[in-house]
Amino acid sequence: MKTLLRQLTPAVIILAIFTLVTGVIYPLAVTGAAQLAFHHKANGSLLEKDGVVVGSKYIGQQFASPQYFHSRPSAAGAGYDGSASSGSNLGPNNPALLDAITARVKAYRNENGLASDVKVPVDAVTASGSGLDPQISMANAWMQAPRVAKERTLAVDTIRLLISKYTDDRPLNILGDPGVNVLELNLALDRLTP
């Protein structure tokens, strides 16, 4: 029994020390440093409208009104559900996916007044891997610009300037393509024409 206690005591002491260091001190230090150095980002990069939080810069949400730019489709839960973040898991030859894309292409063309031979940006009709992508491609935004301008009685050039302003560069200037943050762009439109 003495041997067991002699071996068990250091193990329990080490467990307590590492639990304190890695489970309490380290998380508190990282959280404190993040709050000091990156307060806005550490709290979710939340965006407000009239003092009310309306979303996060990094989580997409649905916009259905024609006066707003529309996000790409979402397969997360019932749509844009952060607790169910995922893609659809449908393969590229799956009939359900092909039917959904065909319907989305038709709806996108109708909504934006596009001819049947106009190519629709792929991000306008397919969900992202997370289902929560907050950005659309510049091509997608430019195709939606005339509709939004008409609905808000603004010049298309004014809308395109806003698109440029809310376009994020490629990550590390080499990865992917520039993307337009839909929530930030729509909030800017609301500030311009309430």
C-alpha positions in Angstrom: 0.0 0.0 0.0 2.9 2.4 0.8 4.4 1.7 -2.6 1.1 2.5 -4.3 0.7 5.8 -2.4 4.3 6.7 -3.1 3.7 6.2 -6.8 0.2 7.7 -6.9 1.0 10.9 -5.0 3.4 12.4 -7.7 0.9 11.4 -10.4 -2.0 13.2 -8.7 0.2 16.3 -8.0 1.4 16.4 -11.7 -2.3 16.0 -12.8 -3.4 18.9 -10.6 -0.5 21.1 -11.8 -1.1 20.4 -15.5 -4.9 20.8 -15.1 -4.3 24.2 -13.5 -1.7 25.3 -16.1 -3.4 24.0 -19.3 -7.0 24.1 -18.2 -7.1 27.4 -16.3 -4.0 29.6 -16.6 -3.3 29.1 -20.3 -6.9 29.6 -21.5 -7.3 32.7 -19.3 -4.0 34.1 -20.7 -4.9 33.5 -24.3 -8.4 35.0 -23.8 -7.0 38.0 -22.0 -4.4 38.6 -24.7 -7.0 38.2 -27.5 -9.4 40.7 -25.7 -6.6 43.2 -25.4 -5.0 42.8 -28.9 -8.0 41.8 -31.0 -11.1 42.8 -29.0 -13.5 43.0 -32.0 -12.3 39.8 -33.6 -12.2 37.9 -30.3 -15.9 38.7 -29.8 -17.0 37.4 -33.1 -16.5 40.4 -35.4 -20.2 41.4 -34.8 -21.8 44.0 -37.0 -24.5 46.3 -35.8 -27.4 48.3 -37.3 -28.9 51.1 -35.2 -27.1 49.7 -32.1 -28.5 46.2 -32.6 -26.2 43.2 -33.5 -27.4 41.9 -36.9 -24.7 39.3 -37.5 -21.0 38.5 -37.8 -18.7 39.6 -40.6 -17.6 35.9 -40.9 -21.0 34.1 -41.0 -23.3 34.3 -44.0 -27.0 34.9 -43.7 -29.9 34.8 -46.1 -31.2 37.9 -47.8 -34.4 37.5 -49.9 -35.6 41.0 -50.6 -34.7 42.3 -54.1 -33.2 45.5 -52.7 -30.4 43.4 -51.1 -27.5 41.5 -52.5 -28.1 37.8 -52.0 -25.7 35.4 -50.4 -24.8 32.1 -51.9 -27.0 29.1 -51.1 -26.5 27.4 -47.8 -26.7 23.7 -46.9 -26.2 24.3 -43.2 -29.2 23.0 -41.3 -32.3 24.8 -42.6 -29.9 27.4 -44.1 -27.2 29.5 -42.5 -27.5 27.5 -39.2 -24.2 28.0 -37.4 -24.9 25.0 -35.2 -25.2 22.7 -38.3 -22.4 24.0 -40.4 -21.7 21.6 -43.3 -22.1 21.2 -47.0 -24.8 19.1 -48.6 -22.5 16.0 -49.2 -24.2 15.5 -52.6 -21.8 14.3 -55.3 -21.5 16.3 -58.6 -23.6 13.7 -60.4 -26.3 13.4 -57.8 -29.7 14.1 -59.4 -31.0 16.0 -56.4 -28.0 18.4 -56.6 -28.3 18.8 -60.4 -32.0 19.5 -60.1 -31.4 22.1 -57.3 -28.7 23.8 -59.3 -30.9 23.9 -62.4 -33.7 25.5 -60.4 -31.3 28.0 -58.8 -29.8 29.0 -62.2 -33.4 29.7 -63.5 -34.3 31.6 -60.4 -31.1 33.7 -60.5 -31.6 34.6 -64.1 -35.3 35.6 -63.5 -34.5 37.6 -60.4 -31.6 39.5 -62.0 -33.2 39.9 -65.4 -30.6 37.9 -67.3 -31.0 36.2 -70.6 -31.1 32.4 -70.8 -27.6 32.3 -72.4 -25.9 34.3 -69.7 -23.5 32.2 -67.6 -24.4 32.3 -63.9 -21.5 32.5 -61.4 -21.0 29.1 -59.7 -21.2 30.6 -56.2 -24.7 31.9 -57.0 -26.1 28.4 -57.3 -23.9 26.2 -55.1 -23.4 26.1 -51.3 -19.9 26.5 -49.8 -18.3 23.7 -47.8 -19.4 25.2 -44.5 -22.7 26.5 -45.7 -21.9 29.7 -43.9 -19.7 31.5 -46.4 -20.2 35.3 -45.9 -18.8 36.3 -49.3 -19.9 36.1 -52.9 -17.7 36.4 -55.9 -17.2 39.8 -57.6 -18.9 38.4 -60.7 -21.9 37.4 -58.7 -22.1 40.9 -57.1 -21.7 42.6 -60.4 -24.6 40.6 -61.9 -26.8 41.5 -58.9 -25.9 45.2 -59.0 -28.4 46.3 -61.7 -31.3 44.7 -59.7 -30.2 46.3 -56.4 -29.7 49.7 -58.1 -33.2 49.6 -59.7 -34.8 48.6 -56.4 -33.1 51.4 -54.5 -33.3 53.9 -57.3 -29.5 54.4 -57.3 -27.0 54.5 -60.2 -25.4 51.2 -61.0 -22.0 53.0 -60.7 -22.8 53.9 -57.1 -23.6 50.3 -56.3 -20.4 49.1 -58.0 -18.3 51.5 -55.9 -19.8 50.0 -52.8 -19.1 46.5 -54.2 -15.4 47.5 -54.6 -15.3 49.0 -51.1 -16.6 45.8 -49.5 -14.5 43.4 -51.5 -11.9 41.6 -49.4 -8.5 40.8 -51.0 -7.4 37.2 -51.5 -6.1 35.6 -48.3 -2.3 36.2 -48.1 -2.6 37.7 -51.6 -2.2 34.3 -53.2 -5.1 32.1 -52.0 -8.5 31.9 -53.7 -10.3 34.9 -55.2 -11.4 38.3 -53.8 -14.8 38.1 -52.2 -17.6 40.6 -51.5 -18.9 40.5 -47.9 -22.6 40.4 -48.4 -23.7 41.6 -44.9 -21.3 44.5 -44.8 -22.4 45.5 -48.3 -26.1 45.3 -47.5 -25.6 47.3 -44.3 -23.8 50.0 -46.3 -26.7 50.1 -48.7 -29.1 50.6 -45.8 -27.0 53.5 -44.5 -27.0 55.0 -48.0 -30.8 54.5 -48.6 -32.7 53.6 -45.5 
